[in-house]
Amino acid sequence: MSDTEVDLINRDPNELNNTVQVAFEDVLGEPESSHSIDCVWTNSHKCFTCGKNCCYKFMSTLCGLCIALYWGCEFAMITFNAVWCCTPSLKVYSIVFGFCQKFFGTCIACCLAPVCETIGLMFSKIQIAKS
């Protein structure tokens, strides 16, 4: 499927919204000891399903396009920020801190390493004997 085509059958191929798949049976349930009459239960199912579907379609018709435009712009701004600000900044930091790492690594290797090696040699001559 190309980028310009929209799948009208499978609208959540990555299963992003599994948590909001709510059916009548997920919300209402009568225990064995308490049952309403069958026509109430059947019509309640129809009212729940119809109300949920109509309300969702009304709200998505009323707000969906504006919200989709907002989120499109939001992700465009995030992408712009990543491409034009964050990635170049990270590259600058990696270059600058790479030099700092080499500088401090050289200082430690020249100044601190001989001292630690000498102290290590001094302590390596210690012998412990059981008496």
DSSP file with accessible surface (Angstrom, degrees, kcal/mol):
  #  RESIDUE AA STRUCTURE BP1 BP2  ACC     N-H-->O    O-->H-N    N-H-->O    O-->H-N    TCO  KAPPA ALPHA  PHI   PSI    X-CA   Y-CA   Z-CA
    1    1 A M              0   0  155      0, 0.0     6,-0.0     0, 0.0     2,-0.0   0.000 360.0 360.0 360.0 131.3    0.0    0.0    0.0
    2    2 A S    >   -     0   0   56      1,-0.1     3,-0.8     4,-0.0     0, 0.0  -0.240 360.0-104.7 -79.2 171.9    1.5    3.4   -1.0
    3    3 A D  T 3  S+     0   0  171      1,-0.2    -1,-0.1     3,-0.0     0, 0.0   0.759 117.5  55.7 -68.3 -24.0    1.7    6.4    1.3
    4    4 A T  T 3  S+     0   0  128      2,-0.0     2,-0.3     0, 0.0    -1,-0.2   0.690  92.8  82.6 -85.4 -16.7   -1.2    8.2   -0.4
    5    5 A E    <   -     0   0  116     -3,-0.8     2,-0.5     2,-0.0     0, 0.0  -0.647  66.3-150.0 -89.6 145.3   -3.7    5.3    0.1
    6    6 A V        -     0   0  115     -2,-0.3     2,-0.9     3,-0.0     5,-0.1  -0.950  16.5-127.8-114.7 131.5   -5.6    4.9    3.3
    7    7 A D        -     0   0   56     -2,-0.5    -2,-0.0     3,-0.2     0, 0.0  -0.686  24.4-176.9 -79.1 108.7   -6.7    1.5    4.5
    8    8 A L  S    S+     0   0  114     -2,-0.9     3,-0.2     1,-0.1    -1,-0.2   0.587  78.6  49.2 -84.4  -8.7  -10.4    1.9    5.2
    9    9 A I  S    S+     0   0  156      1,-0.3     2,-1.0    -3,-0.1    -1,-0.1   0.914 115.8  34.6 -92.1 -60.9  -10.8   -1.7    6.5
   10   10 A N        +     0   0   81      1,-0.1    -1,-0.3     3,-0.0    -3,-0.2  -0.785  66.4 167.7 -98.5  95.1   -7.9   -2.0    9.0
   11   11 A R  S    S+     0   0  192     -2,-1.0    -1,-0.1     1,-0.2     3,-0.1   0.468  74.2  43.0 -91.1  -1.9   -7.7    1.4   10.6
   12   12 A D    >   +     0   0   34      1,-0.1     3,-1.8     3,-0.1    -1,-0.2  -0.467  63.3 158.1-136.9  65.3   -5.4    0.4   13.5
   13   13 A P  T 3  S+     0   0   80      0, 0.0    -1,-0.1     0, 0.0    -2,-0.1   0.791  78.2  49.0 -65.7 -24.9   -2.8   -1.9   11.9
   14   14 A N  T 3  S-     0   0  129     -3,-0.1    -3,-0.0     0, 0.0    -2,-0.0   0.323 108.6-124.4 -94.3   6.0   -0.3   -1.4   14.7
   15   15 A E    X   +     0   0  128     -3,-1.8     3,-0.6     1,-0.1    -3,-0.1   0.902  54.1 155.5  52.2  51.0   -2.9   -2.0   17.3
   16   16 A L  T 3   +     0   0  127      1,-0.2     3,-0.2     2,-0.1    -1,-0.1   0.771  68.9  41.7 -74.6 -28.2   -2.3    1.3   19.1
   17   17 A N  T >   +     0   0   90      1,-0.2     3,-1.1    -5,-0.1    -1,-0.2  -0.134  65.7 126.3-119.7  40.4   -5.8    1.5   20.6
   18   18 A N  G X  S+     0   0   72     -3,-0.6     3,-1.2     1,-0.2    -1,-0.2   0.811  71.1  64.6 -63.6 -28.7   -6.5   -2.0   21.9
   19   19 A T  G 3  S+     0   0  129      1,-0.2    -1,-0.2    -3,-0.2    -2,-0.1   0.704  99.5  51.4 -71.3 -18.6   -7.2   -0.6   25.3
   20   20 A V  G <  S+     0   0   98     -3,-1.1     2,-1.4     2,-0.0    -1,-0.2   0.265  73.4 114.5-104.4  13.1  -10.3    1.4   24.1
   21   21 A Q    <   +     0   0  131     -3,-1.2     2,-0.5    -4,-0.1    -3,-0.0  -0.697  46.8 173.0 -81.2  95.5  -12.0   -1.5   22.4
   22   22 A V        -     0   0   55     -2,-1.4     2,-0.3     3,-0.0    -2,-0.0  -0.931  12.4-174.6-114.6 124.8  -15.0   -1.6   24.7
   23   23 A A    >>  -     0   0   38     -2,-0.5     3,-1.3     1,-0.1     4,-0.7  -0.702  42.3-102.2-108.9 166.2  -18.0   -3.8   24.0
   24   24 A F  H >> S+     0   0    6      1,-0.3     4,-2.9    -2,-0.3     3,-1.3   0.899 122.6  55.3 -52.4 -43.2  -21.3   -4.0   25.9
   25   25 A E  H 34 S+     0   0  127      1,-0.3    -1,-0.3     2,-0.2    -3,-0.0   0.718 101.8  58.1 -67.8 -21.2  -20.1   -7.2   27.7
   26   26 A D  H <4 S+     0   0  113     -3,-1.3    -1,-0.3     1,-0.1    -2,-0.2   0.676 118.5  29.4 -79.0 -18.6  -17.0   -5.4   28.9
   27   27 A V  H << S+     0   0   80     -3,-1.3     2,-0.4    -4,-0.7    -2,-0.2   0.786 121.0  38.7-110.1 -43.2  -19.0   -2.8   30.7
   28   28 A L     <  +     0   0   77     -4,-2.9     2,-0.3    -5,-0.2    -1,-0.3  -0.921  57.4 156.9-119.6 138.3  -22.3   -4.3   31.8
   29   29 A G        -     0   0   65     -2,-0.4    -4,-0.0    -3,-0.1    -3,-0.0  -0.932  27.2-144.4-158.7 132.9  -23.0   -7.8   33.1
   30   30 A E        -     0   0   63     -2,-0.3     5,-0.1     6,-0.0    -2,-0.0  -0.864  24.1-126.2-100.0 131.9  -25.8   -9.3   35.2
   31   31 A P    >   -     0   0   77      0, 0.0     3,-1.5     0, 0.0    -1,-0.0  -0.268  29.8-103.6 -69.6 163.6  -24.9  -12.0   37.7
   32   32 A E  T 3  S+     0   0  171      1,-0.3     3,-0.1     3,-0.0    -2,-0.0   0.833 120.1  55.7 -57.4 -33.0  -26.8  -15.3   37.6
   33   33 A S  T 3  S+     0   0  111      1,-0.2     2,-0.4     0, 0.0    -1,-0.3   0.661 110.3  45.6 -78.6 -13.8  -28.8  -14.3   40.6
   34   34 A S    <   +     0   0   71     -3,-1.5     2,-0.4     2,-0.0    -1,-0.2  -0.885  65.3 162.5-136.1 105.3  -30.1  -11.0   39.1
   35   35 A H        -     0   0  117     -2,-0.4     2,-0.1    -3,-0.1     3,-0.1  -0.973  26.2-143.7-121.8 135.0  -31.4  -10.9   35.5
   36   36 A S        -     0   0   34     -2,-0.4    -6,-0.0     1,-0.2    -2,-0.0  -0.375  48.1 -73.6 -80.5 172.6  -33.6   -8.2   34.0
   37   37 A I    >>  -     0   0  114      1,-0.1     4,-2.0    -2,-0.1     3,-0.6  -0.344  47.5-111.7 -68.5 153.7  -36.2   -9.2   31.5
   38   38 A D  H 3> S+     0   0  131      1,-0.3     4,-2.9     2,-0.2     5,-0.2   0.855 114.2  54.6 -58.5 -39.9  -34.9  -10.2   28.1
   39   39 A C  H 3> S+     0   0   72      1,-0.2     4,-2.4     2,-0.2    -1,-0.3   0.873 108.4  50.4 -67.0 -32.2  -36.3   -7.3   26.2
   40   40 A V  H <> S+     0   0   66     -3,-0.6     4,-2.5     2,-0.2    -1,-0.2   0.942 112.9  45.8 -67.6 -43.9  -34.6   -4.8   28.6
   41   41 A W  H  X S+     0   0   83     -4,-2.0     4,-2.0     2,-0.2    -2,-0.2   0.931 115.2  46.6 -66.3 -43.2  -31.2   -6.6   28.2
   42   42 A T  H  X S+     0   0   70     -4,-2.9     4,-2.0     1,-0.2    -2,-0.2   0.937 116.1  44.2 -64.1 -46.7  -31.5   -6.8   24.4
   43   43 A N  H  X S+     0   0   81     -4,-2.4     4,-2.8    -5,-0.2    -1,-0.2   0.837 109.4  56.7 -71.3 -30.5  -32.6   -3.2   24.1
   44   44 A S  H  X S+     0   0   45     -4,-2.5     4,-2.8    -5,-0.2     5,-0.2   0.911 106.7  50.6 -63.6 -40.7  -29.9   -2.0   26.5
   45   45 A H  H  X S+     0   0   70     -4,-2.0     4,-2.5     2,-0.2     5,-0.3   0.937 112.2  46.5 -60.9 -45.9  -27.3   -3.7   24.3
   46   46 A K  H  X S+     0   0  125     -4,-2.0     4,-2.8     1,-0.2     5,-0.3   0.920 113.9  48.0 -64.0 -43.0  -28.7   -1.9   21.3
   47   47 A C  H  X S+     0   0   92     -4,-2.8     4,-2.8     2,-0.2     5,-0.3   0.918 113.0  48.1 -64.5 -43.8  -28.9    1.5   23.1
   48   48 A F  H  X S+     0   0   53     -4,-2.8     4,-2.7    -5,-0.2     5,-0.2   0.958 116.2  42.7 -60.4 -51.5  -25.3    1.1   24.4
   49   49 A T  H  X S+     0   0   44     -4,-2.5     4,-2.6    -5,-0.2     5,-0.2   0.935 117.6  45.5 -64.1 -45.6  -23.9    0.2   21.0
   50   50 A C  H  X S+     0   0   70     -4,-2.8     4,-3.1    -5,-0.3     5,-0.3   0.929 114.5  48.4 -64.7 -45.1  -25.9    2.8   19.1
   51   51 A G  H  X S+     0   0   38     -4,-2.8     4,-2.5    -5,-0.3     5,-0.3   0.927 113.4  46.9 -61.5 -44.6  -25.1    5.5   21.6
   52   52 A K  H  X S+     0   0   90     -4,-2.7     4,-2.3    -5,-0.3    -2,-0.2   0.947 116.8  43.3 -63.2 -47.3  -21.4    4.7   21.6
   53   53 A N  H  X S+     0   0   68     -4,-2.6     4,-2.6    -5,-0.2     5,-0.2   0.922 116.2  46.3 -66.8 -44.8  -21.2    4.5   17.8
   54   54 A C  H  X S+     0   0   74     -4,-3.1     4,-2.7    -5,-0.2     5,-0.2   0.925 114.1  48.1 -64.6 -43.7  -23.3    7.7   17.2
   55   55 A C  H  X S+     0   0   68     -4,-2.5     4,-2.8    -5,-0.3     5,-0.2   0.929 113.2  48.0 -64.0 -43.0  -21.4    9.7   19.8
   56   56 A Y  H  X S+     0   0  165     -4,-2.3     4,-2.9    -5,-0.3     5,-0.3   0.938 113.5  46.9 -63.5 -45.3  -18.0    8.6   18.5
   57   57 A K  H  X S+     0   0  136     -4,-2.6     4,-2.3     2,-0.2     5,-0.2   0.911 113.8  48.7 -64.9 -39.0  -19.0    9.4   14.9
   58   58 A F  H  X S+     0   0  136     -4,-2.7     4,-2.6    -5,-0.2    -2,-0.2   0.952 114.9  43.8 -64.4 -48.4  -20.5   12.8   15.9
   59   59 A M  H  X S+     0   0  107     -4,-2.8     4,-2.9     1,-0.2     5,-0.5   0.902 114.9  48.4 -66.9 -39.3  -17.4   13.8   17.9
   60   60 A S  H  X S+     0   0   45     -4,-2.9     4,-1.9    -5,-0.2     5,-0.4   0.887 113.6  47.9 -69.4 -34.4  -14.9   12.5   15.2
   61   61 A T  H  < S+     0   0  110     -4,-2.3     4,-0.3    -5,-0.3    -2,-0.2   0.925 117.2  42.6 -67.4 -42.8  -16.9   14.4   12.5
   62   62 A L  H  < S+     0   0  116     -4,-2.6    -2,-0.2    -5,-0.2     4,-0.2   0.911 136.3  11.0 -71.0 -41.0  -17.0   17.5   14.6
   63   63 A C  H  X S+     0   0   54     -4,-2.9     4,-2.7    -5,-0.2     5,-0.3   0.611 100.6  91.4-116.3 -17.0  -13.4   17.5   15.8
   64   64 A G  H  X S+     0   0   27     -4,-1.9     4,-2.8    -5,-0.5     5,-0.2   0.872  88.7  46.6 -56.8 -46.0  -11.5   14.8   13.9
   65   65 A L  H  > S+     0   0  149     -5,-0.4     4,-2.4    -4,-0.3    -1,-0.2   0.931 115.2  45.9 -65.3 -43.6  -10.1   17.0   11.1
   66   66 A C  H  > S+     0   0   94      2,-0.2     4,-2.5     1,-0.2    -2,-0.2   0.916 115.2  47.0 -65.2 -41.9   -8.9   19.8   13.4
   67   67 A I  H  X S+     0   0   89     -4,-2.7     4,-2.8     2,-0.2     5,-0.2   0.911 111.5  51.0 -67.4 -40.4   -7.3   17.3   15.8
   68   68 A A  H  X S+     0   0   62     -4,-2.8     4,-2.5    -5,-0.3    -2,-0.2   0.919 110.9  49.2 -62.2 -41.4   -5.7   15.4   12.9
   69   69 A L  H  X S+     0   0  121     -4,-2.4     4,-2.5    -5,-0.2    -2,-0.2   0.932 111.2  50.2 -62.2 -43.9   -4.3   18.8   11.6
   70   70 A Y  H  X S+     0   0  117     -4,-2.5     4,-2.7     1,-0.2    -2,-0.2   0.947 112.8  45.0 -58.4 -50.2   -3.0   19.7   15.1
   71   71 A W  H  X S+     0   0  124     -4,-2.8     4,-2.6     2,-0.2     5,-0.2   0.872 111.0  54.1 -66.6 -35.1   -1.2   16.3   15.5
   72   72 A G  H  X S+     0   0   44     -4,-2.5     4,-1.9    -5,-0.2    -1,-0.2   0.942 112.5  43.8 -60.3 -45.1    0.2   16.5   12.0
   73   73 A C  H  X S+     0   0   64     -4,-2.5     4,-2.6     2,-0.2    -2,-0.2   0.895 111.7  54.5 -66.2 -39.1    1.6   19.9   12.8
   74   74 A E  H  X S+     0   0   53     -4,-2.7     4,-2.3     1,-0.2    -2,-0.2   0.939 111.4  43.3 -60.9 -47.8    2.8   18.7   16.2
   75   75 A F  H  X S+     0   0  124     -4,-2.6     4,-2.5     1,-0.2    -1,-0.2   0.839 111.6  55.2 -70.1 -30.1    4.8   15.8   14.7
   76   76 A A  H  X S+     0   0   58     -4,-1.9     4,-2.9    -5,-0.2    -2,-0.2   0.922 109.3  47.5 -65.0 -41.0    6.1   18.1   12.0
   77   77 A M  H  X S+     0   0  110     -4,-2.6     4,-2.8     2,-0.2    -2,-0.2   0.900 111.8  49.9 -66.7 -39.9    7.4   20.5   14.7
   78   78 A I  H  X S+     0   0   86     -4,-2.3     4,-2.5     2,-0.2    -2,-0.2   0.934 113.2  46.3 -62.8 -44.8    9.0   17.5   16.5
   79   79 A T  H  X S+     0   0   84     -4,-2.5     4,-2.9     2,-0.2     5,-0.3   0.932 112.5  50.2 -63.2 -44.4   10.6   16.3   13.3
   80   80 A F  H  X S+     0   0  122     -4,-2.9     4,-3.1     1,-0.2     5,-0.4   0.937 111.8  48.4 -58.0 -46.5   11.8   19.8   12.5
   81   81 A N  H  X>S+     0   0   79     -4,-2.8     5,-2.6     1,-0.2     4,-1.9   0.913 113.4  47.0 -61.7 -42.6   13.3   20.2   15.9
   82   82 A A  I  <>S+     0   0   40     -4,-2.5     5,-2.3     3,-0.2    -2,-0.2   0.930 118.7  40.3 -65.5 -44.3   15.0   16.8   15.7
   83   83 A V  I  <5S+     0   0   80     -4,-2.9    -2,-0.2    -5,-0.2    -3,-0.2   0.930 127.9  28.1 -72.3 -44.9   16.5   17.5   12.2
   84   84 A W  I  <5S+     0   0  173     -4,-3.1    -3,-0.2    -5,-0.3    -2,-0.2   0.640 134.8  16.4 -98.7 -15.1   17.5   21.1   12.6
   85   85 A C  I  X5S+     0   0   54     -4,-1.9     4,-1.9    -5,-0.4    -3,-0.2   0.727 121.3  40.3-121.0 -59.9   18.2   21.5   16.3
   86   86 A C  I  ><S+     0   0   59     -5,-2.6     4,-2.8     2,-0.2     5,-0.2   0.938 114.1  48.0 -67.9 -49.6   18.8   18.4   18.3
   87   87 A T  H  ><S+     0   0   88     -5,-2.3     4,-2.1    -6,-0.3    -1,-0.2   0.937 114.7  45.2 -62.6 -46.3   20.8   16.3   15.9
   88   88 A P  H  > S+     0   0   59      0, 0.0     4,-2.4     0, 0.0    -1,-0.2   0.912 113.3  51.7 -62.6 -37.5   23.3   19.1   15.0
   89   89 A S  H  X S+     0   0   53     -4,-1.9     4,-2.7     1,-0.2    -2,-0.2   0.919 109.0  50.0 -63.3 -43.1   23.6   20.0   18.7
   90   90 A L  H  X S+     0   0  117     -4,-2.8     4,-2.6     1,-0.2    -1,-0.2   0.884 109.5  51.9 -62.8 -36.4   24.4   16.3   19.6
   91   91 A K  H  X S+     0   0  135     -4,-2.1     4,-2.1    -5,-0.2    -2,-0.2   0.928 110.2  48.3 -65.8 -42.4   27.0   16.3   16.9
   92   92 A V  H  X S+     0   0   81     -4,-2.4     4,-2.9     1,-0.2     5,-0.3   0.943 112.9  48.3 -61.1 -47.5   28.6   19.4   18.3
   93   93 A Y  H  X S+     0   0  131     -4,-2.7     4,-3.0     1,-0.2     5,-0.3   0.902 109.6  51.8 -61.6 -41.2   28.6   18.0   21.8
   94   94 A S  H  X S+     0   0   66     -4,-2.6     4,-1.3    -5,-0.2    -1,-0.2   0.896 113.0  45.6 -65.9 -35.0   30.1   14.7   20.7
   95   95 A I  H  X S+     0   0   89     -4,-2.1     4,-1.8     2,-0.2    -2,-0.2   0.964 117.5  42.6 -68.8 -50.2   32.9   16.5   18.9
   96   96 A V  H  X S+     0   0   69     -4,-2.9     4,-2.1     1,-0.2    -2,-0.2   0.942 118.0  44.5 -63.7 -47.7   33.6   18.9   21.8
   97   97 A F  H  X S+     0   0  128     -4,-3.0     4,-2.7    -5,-0.3    -1,-0.2   0.781 106.4  61.9 -72.0 -22.7   33.3   16.2   24.5
   98   98 A G  H  X S+     0   0   23     -4,-1.3     4,-2.1    -5,-0.3    -1,-0.2   0.923 106.6  45.4 -63.2 -42.5   35.4   13.9   22.4
   99   99 A F  H  X S+     0   0  139     -4,-1.8     4,-2.6     2,-0.2    -2,-0.2   0.914 112.7  50.7 -64.9 -42.5   38.3   16.4   22.6
  100  100 A C  H  X S+     0   0   47     -4,-2.1     4,-3.0     2,-0.2     5,-0.3   0.912 109.3  51.5 -61.2 -41.7   37.6   16.7   26.4
  101  101 A Q  H  X S+     0   0  149     -4,-2.7     4,-2.4     1,-0.2    -1,-0.2   0.921 111.7  46.1 -62.9 -42.6   37.7   13.0   26.8
  102  102 A K  H  X S+     0   0  148     -4,-2.1     4,-2.3     2,-0.2    -1,-0.2   0.914 114.1  49.3 -66.3 -41.5   41.0   12.7   25.0
  103  103 A F  H  X S+     0   0  125     -4,-2.6     4,-2.4     2,-0.2    -2,-0.2   0.965 116.5  39.7 -62.3 -53.0   42.5   15.6   27.0
  104  104 A F  H  X S+     0   0  122     -4,-3.0     4,-2.7     1,-0.2     5,-0.2   0.874 114.0  54.7 -68.6 -34.5   41.4   14.3   30.4
  105  105 A G  H  X S+     0   0   38     -4,-2.4     4,-2.5    -5,-0.3    -1,-0.2   0.913 110.2  47.0 -62.1 -41.3   42.3   10.7   29.4
  106  106 A T  H  X S+     0   0   85     -4,-2.3     4,-2.5     2,-0.2     5,-0.2   0.920 111.7  50.7 -65.9 -43.1   45.8   11.9   28.5
  107  107 A C  H  X>S+     0   0   47     -4,-2.4     4,-2.8     2,-0.2     5,-0.7   0.924 113.1  45.5 -60.3 -44.5   46.1   13.9   31.7
  108  108 A I  I  X>S+     0   0   95     -4,-2.7     5,-2.8     1,-0.2     4,-0.7   0.926 113.4  49.7 -65.9 -42.7   45.1   10.8   33.7
  109  109 A A  I  <5S+     0   0   60     -4,-2.5    -1,-0.2    -5,-0.2    -2,-0.2   0.876 119.1  38.4 -64.1 -35.6   47.4    8.5   31.8
  110  110 A C  I  <5S+     0   0   89     -4,-2.5    -2,-0.2    -5,-0.2    -1,-0.2   0.848 131.8  20.3 -83.4 -37.9   50.4   10.9   32.3
  111  111 A C  I  X5S+     0   0   89     -4,-2.8     4,-0.7    -5,-0.2    -3,-0.2   0.865 129.9  31.2-101.9 -49.6   49.8   12.1   35.8
  112  112 A L  I  X<S+     0   0   94     -4,-0.7     4,-2.7    -5,-0.7     5,-0.2   0.852 108.7  63.2 -86.3 -36.5   47.6    9.7   37.8
  113  113 A A  H  ><S+     0   0   42     -5,-2.8     4,-2.7     1,-0.2     5,-0.2   0.919 103.2  48.7 -59.7 -45.1   48.4    6.3   36.2
  114  114 A P  H  > S+     0   0   58      0, 0.0     4,-2.6     0, 0.0    -1,-0.2   0.909 112.4  49.7 -62.6 -37.1   52.1    6.3   37.2
  115  115 A V  H  X S+     0   0   77     -4,-0.7     4,-2.6     2,-0.2     5,-0.2   0.946 113.2  45.4 -64.9 -46.9   51.1    7.2   40.8
  116  116 A C  H  X S+     0   0   74     -4,-2.7     4,-2.6     1,-0.2    -1,-0.2   0.898 113.0  51.2 -64.1 -38.4   48.5    4.4   40.9
  117  117 A E  H  X S+     0   0  133     -4,-2.7     4,-2.3    -5,-0.2    -1,-0.2   0.928 110.8  48.3 -65.4 -40.7   51.0    2.0   39.4
  118  118 A T  H  X S+     0   0   80     -4,-2.6     4,-2.3     2,-0.2    -2,-0.2   0.930 112.5  47.4 -65.2 -45.7   53.6    2.9   42.0
  119  119 A I  H  X S+     0   0   77     -4,-2.6     4,-2.5     1,-0.2     5,-0.2   0.915 111.1  52.8 -63.0 -39.7   51.2    2.5   44.9
  120  120 A G  H  X S+     0   0   40     -4,-2.6     4,-1.5    -5,-0.2    -2,-0.2   0.909 109.3  48.5 -61.7 -40.9   50.0   -0.8   43.4
  121  121 A L  H  X S+     0   0   97     -4,-2.3     4,-0.7     2,-0.2    -1,-0.2   0.889 109.9  52.6 -65.8 -39.3   53.6   -2.0   43.2
  122  122 A M  H >< S+     0   0  118     -4,-2.3     3,-0.8     1,-0.2    -2,-0.2   0.940 113.8  42.2 -61.4 -46.2   54.3   -0.9   46.8
  123  123 A F  H >< S+     0   0  130     -4,-2.5     3,-1.1     1,-0.2    -1,-0.2   0.724 103.6  67.2 -75.4 -21.5   51.2   -2.8   48.1
  124  124 A S  H 3< S+     0   0   74     -4,-1.5    -1,-0.2     1,-0.2    -2,-0.2   0.724  93.4  60.5 -71.2 -17.9   51.9   -5.9   45.9
  125  125 A K  T << S+     0   0  161     -3,-0.8     2,-0.3    -4,-0.7    -1,-0.2   0.559  79.6 108.1 -84.5  -8.8   55.1   -6.6   48.0
  126  126 A I    <   -     0   0  106     -3,-1.1     2,-0.4    -4,-0.2    -3,-0.0  -0.535  52.3-167.5 -72.3 131.0   53.1   -7.0   51.2
  127  127 A Q        -     0   0  178     -2,-0.3     2,-0.5     2,-0.0    -2,-0.1  -0.965   9.8-152.3-122.3 139.1   52.9  -10.6   52.3
  128  128 A I        -     0   0  163     -2,-0.4     2,-0.4     2,-0.0    -2,-0.0  -0.936  13.6-170.9-112.9 126.4   50.6  -12.0   54.9
  129  129 A A        -     0   0   89     -2,-0.5     2,-0.4     0, 0.0    -2,-0.0  -0.939  20.9-127.2-118.1 141.2   51.7  -15.0   56.9
  130  130 A K              0   0  212     -2,-0.4    -2,-0.0     1,-0.0     0, 0.0  -0.665 360.0 360.0 -83.3 138.1   49.7  -17.1   59.2
  131  131 A S              0   0  171     -2,-0.4    -1,-0.0     0, 0.0     0, 0.0  -0.701 360.0 360.0-115.6 360.0   51.2  -17.6   62.6
